[in-house]
Amino acid sequence: MFSSTFPARLIRAFLVLLVCYGAVLADDPVDSLDRSLPLRAAFLNHFRSFVNWPAPFGSRKTTQYCFLEKRSELAEEFRDSIYKLYGNKSNVKILKVSSVAELTSCHIAYFGEYLPGDSLKELSSLSNLPVLTVGSGEDFLQNGGILRFFEEGNRLRFEIHLEQAKKQDLRISPDLLKLARIYSP
């Protein structure tokens, strides 16, 4: 599905986001999270263009994002950015959930910095479903997550657990893989 006709403009826009907004992070971790929210929201929006889901997930016209976080800052930032980009004509559905069990119908599930309860331990319950799991915790990928945000210097980066993505039947574009650090257990 990812061919040489893959939208070059989308890739360029994603690269511009990486370069231009990657330096927005501060030294203070709390301030860093707050200041990186627009960039994290932009990344989440663009990730859906670089992932193929198996049927019937892949045939849905609406991409469903689920946010599992105590504080809903990223969910709110994401909702605002989607509305600014598309208005009411978005093909994105945004849900705030309170447990991992509610994530089974999501395309992309974001696990916040401050997870309620033992959510990371429950992450394994999604390991056979085509859900792109995204988080920020140091041990997120070790616990079965697929994509993790991290800071390198003053830049927001991401790494991908490619083996887990394949296990969950998700195909990630080589163009996205070029921008990521590949995690190996």
ZISULLIN-V187387 format. One record per pair of residues at least 24 apart in sequence whose ideal C-beta (glycine too) atoms are under 10 Angstrom apart, sorted by the first residue. I is the first residue (numbers start at 1). GAP is how many residues later the second one is. If there is no record, write none. Layout:
# ZISULLIN-V187387
i->I gap->GAP
i->I gap->GAP
This chain:
# ZISULLIN-V187387
i->1 gap->51
i->1 gap->57
i->1 gap->170
i->1 gap->172
i->2 gap->48
i->2 gap->49
i->2 gap->50
i->2 gap->169
i->2 gap->170
i->2 gap->171
i->2 gap->172
i->2 gap->173
i->2 gap->174
i->6 gap->43
i->6 gap->44
i->6 gap->167
i->6 gap->168
i->6 gap->169
i->7 gap->42
i->7 gap->168
i->8 gap->167
i->10 gap->36
i->10 gap->39
i->10 gap->40
i->10 gap->163
i->10 gap->165
i->11 gap->35
i->11 gap->38
i->11 gap->39
i->11 gap->162
i->11 gap->164
i->11 gap->165
i->11 gap->167
i->11 gap->168
i->13 gap->29
i->13 gap->33
i->13 gap->36
i->14 gap->28
i->14 gap->29
i->14 gap->31
i->14 gap->32
i->14 gap->33
i->14 gap->35
i->14 gap->36
i->14 gap->161
i->14 gap->162
i->14 gap->165
i->15 gap->160
i->15 gap->163
i->15 gap->164
i->17 gap->25
i->17 gap->26
i->17 gap->28
i->17 gap->29
i->17 gap->139
i->18 gap->24
i->18 gap->25
i->18 gap->28
i->18 gap->137
i->18 gap->138
i->18 gap->139
i->18 gap->140
i->18 gap->161
i->19 gap->136
i->21 gap->134
i->21 gap->135
i->22 gap->129
i->22 gap->130
i->22 gap->131
i->22 gap->132
i->22 gap->133
i->22 gap->134
i->22 gap->135
i->23 gap->130
i->23 gap->131
i->23 gap->132
i->23 gap->133
i->24 gap->130
i->24 gap->131
i->24 gap->132
i->25 gap->126
i->25 gap->127
i->25 gap->128
i->25 gap->129
i->25 gap->130
i->25 gap->131
i->26 gap->125
i->26 gap->128
i->27 gap->124
i->27 gap->127
i->29 gap->84
i->29 gap->122
i->30 gap->83
i->32 gap->119
i->32 gap->122
i->32 gap->124
i->33 gap->38
i->33 gap->40
i->33 gap->41
i->33 gap->79
i->33 gap->80
i->33 gap->81
i->33 gap->103
i->33 gap->116
i->33 gap->118
i->34 gap->39
i->34 gap->43
i->35 gap->121
i->36 gap->38
i->36 gap->41
i->36 gap->100
i->36 gap->113
i->36 gap->115
i->36 gap->119
i->36 gap->120
i->37 gap->36
i->37 gap->37
i->37 gap->39
i->37 gap->40
i->37 gap->41
i->37 gap->43
i->37 gap->44
i->38 gap->36
i->38 gap->39
i->38 gap->40
i->38 gap->42
i->38 gap->43
i->39 gap->38
i->39 gap->110
i->39 gap->116
i->39 gap->117
i->40 gap->33
i->40 gap->34
i->40 gap->37
i->40 gap->38
i->40 gap->41
i->40 gap->70
i->40 gap->94
i->40 gap->96
i->40 gap->109
i->40 gap->116
i->40 gap->118
i->41 gap->32
i->41 gap->33
i->41 gap->34
i->41 gap->35
i->41 gap->36
i->41 gap->37
i->41 gap->38
i->41 gap->39
i->41 gap->40
i->41 gap->41
i->41 gap->69
i->42 gap->35
i->42 gap->36
i->42 gap->39
i->42 gap->43
i->43 gap->35
i->43 gap->91
i->43 gap->104
i->43 gap->106
i->43 gap->113
i->43 gap->114
i->43 gap->115
i->43 gap->136
i->44 gap->30
i->44 gap->31
i->44 gap->33
i->44 gap->34
i->44 gap->37
i->44 gap->38
i->44 gap->48
i->44 gap->64
i->44 gap->66
i->44 gap->88
i->44 gap->90
i->44 gap->103
i->44 gap->105
i->45 gap->33
i->45 gap->36
i->45 gap->37
i->45 gap->40
i->45 gap->41
i->45 gap->45
i->45 gap->47
i->45 gap->63
i->46 gap->130
i->47 gap->60
i->47 gap->61
i->47 gap->85
i->47 gap->87
i->47 gap->99
i->47 gap->100
i->47 gap->111
i->47 gap->113
i->47 gap->125
i->47 gap->126
i->47 gap->129
i->48 gap->43
i->48 gap->44
i->48 gap->59
i->48 gap->60
i->48 gap->84
i->49 gap->124
i->49 gap->126
i->49 gap->127
i->50 gap->82
i->50 gap->121
i->50 gap->122
i->50 gap->123
i->50 gap->124
i->50 gap->125
i->50 gap->126
i->50 gap->127
i->50 gap->129
i->50 gap->130
i->51 gap->56
i->51 gap->57
i->51 gap->79
i->51 gap->81
i->51 gap->95
i->51 gap->96
i->51 gap->114
i->51 gap->119
i->51 gap->120
i->51 gap->121
i->51 gap->122
i->51 gap->125
i->52 gap->78
i->52 gap->117
i->52 gap->118
i->52 gap->119
i->52 gap->120
i->52 gap->121
i->53 gap->54
i->53 gap->55
i->53 gap->77
i->53 gap->78
i->53 gap->79
i->53 gap->115
i->53 gap->116
i->53 gap->117
i->53 gap->118
i->54 gap->76
i->54 gap->114
i->54 gap->115
i->54 gap->116
i->54 gap->117
i->55 gap->75
i->56 gap->74
i->57 gap->48
i->57 gap->49
i->57 gap->50
i->57 gap->72
i->57 gap->73
i->57 gap->74
i->57 gap->112
i->57 gap->113
i->58 gap->49
i->58 gap->72
i->58 gap->111
i->58 gap->112
i->58 gap->113
i->60 gap->31
i->60 gap->33
i->60 gap->45
i->60 gap->47
i->61 gap->30
i->62 gap->28
i->62 gap->29
i->62 gap->30
i->62 gap->31
i->62 gap->45
i->63 gap->27
i->63 gap->28
i->63 gap->29
i->63 gap->30
i->63 gap->31
i->63 gap->43
i->63 gap->44
i->63 gap->45
i->63 gap->69
i->64 gap->28
i->64 gap->29
i->64 gap->30
i->64 gap->31
i->64 gap->39
i->64 gap->41
i->64 gap->42
i->64 gap->43
i->64 gap->44
i->64 gap->45
i->64 gap->67
i->65 gap->27
i->65 gap->28
i->65 gap->29
i->65 gap->30
i->65 gap->31
i->65 gap->41
i->65 gap->42
i->65 gap->43
i->65 gap->44
i->65 gap->45
i->65 gap->67
i->65 gap->69
i->66 gap->27
i->66 gap->28
i->66 gap->29
i->66 gap->30
i->66 gap->31
i->66 gap->34
i->66 gap->36
i->66 gap->37
i->66 gap->38
i->66 gap->39
i->66 gap->40
i->66 gap->41
i->66 gap->42
i->66 gap->43
i->66 gap->44
i->66 gap->45
i->66 gap->65
i->66 gap->67
i->67 gap->27
i->67 gap->28
i->67 gap->29
i->67 gap->30
i->67 gap->36
i->67 gap->39
i->67 gap->41
i->67 gap->42
i->67 gap->43
i->67 gap->44
i->67 gap->45
i->67 gap->67
i->68 gap->27
i->68 gap->28
i->68 gap->29
i->68 gap->30
i->68 gap->31
i->68 gap->32
i->68 gap->34
i->68 gap->35
i->68 gap->38
i->68 gap->41
i->68 gap->42
i->68 gap->43
i->68 gap->44
i->68 gap->47
i->68 gap->48
i->68 gap->51
i->68 gap->54
i->68 gap->55
i->68 gap->65
i->68 gap->67
i->69 gap->27
i->69 gap->28
i->69 gap->29
i->69 gap->41
i->69 gap->42
i->69 gap->43
i->69 gap->44
i->69 gap->45
i->69 gap->46
i->69 gap->47
i->69 gap->50
i->69 gap->66
i->70 gap->28
i->70 gap->42
i->70 gap->43
i->70 gap->44
i->70 gap->45
i->70 gap->46
i->70 gap->47
i->70 gap->49
i->71 gap->41
i->71 gap->42
i->71 gap->43
i->72 gap->24
i->72 gap->40
i->73 gap->39
i->73 gap->40
i->74 gap->36
i->74 gap->38
i->74 gap->39
i->74 gap->60
i->74 gap->62
i->74 gap->75
i->75 gap->35
i->75 gap->37
i->78 gap->32
i->100 gap->24
i->100 gap->25
i->100 gap->26
i->100 gap->31
i->100 gap->33
i->101 gap->24
i->101 gap->25
i->103 gap->26
i->103 gap->28
i->103 gap->30
i->104 gap->25
i->104 gap->27
i->105 gap->24
i->105 gap->26
i->106 gap->24
i->106 gap->25
i->106 gap->26
i->106 gap->27
i->107 gap->24
i->107 gap->25
i->107 gap->63
i->108 gap->24
i->108 gap->25
i->108 gap->26
i->108 gap->38
i->108 gap->39
i->109 gap->24
i->109 gap->25
i->109 gap->26
i->109 gap->36
i->109 gap->37
i->110 gap->24
i->110 gap->25
i->110 gap->26
i->110 gap->37
i->110 gap->39
i->111 gap->24
i->111 gap->25
i->111 gap->26
i->111 gap->29
i->111 gap->32
i->111 gap->34
i->111 gap->37
i->112 gap->24
i->112 gap->25
i->113 gap->24
i->113 gap->36
i->115 gap->25
i->119 gap->24
i->120 gap->24
i->120 gap->25
i->123 gap->41
i->126 gap->38
i->126 gap->42
i->127 gap->37
i->127 gap->40
i->127 gap->41
i->128 gap->39
i->128 gap->40
i->128 gap->41
i->129 gap->39
i->129 gap->40
i->129 gap->41
i->130 gap->35
i->130 gap->38
i->130 gap->39
i->130 gap->40
i->130 gap->41
i->131 gap->37
i->131 gap->39
i->132 gap->28
i->132 gap->33
i->132 gap->36
i->132 gap->38
i->132 gap->40
i->133 gap->28
i->133 gap->31
i->133 gap->32
i->133 gap->35
i->133 gap->37
i->134 gap->24
i->140 gap->43
i->141 gap->42
i->141 gap->43
i->141 gap->44
i->142 gap->41
i->142 gap->43
i->144 gap->24
i->145 gap->38
i->146 gap->24
i->146 gap->26
i->146 gap->37
i->147 gap->25
i->147 gap->29
i->147 gap->33
i->147 gap->36
i->148 gap->32
i->148 gap->33
i->148 gap->35
i->150 gap->31
i->152 gap->29
i->157 gap->24
i->159 gap->24
i->159 gap->25
i->161 gap->24
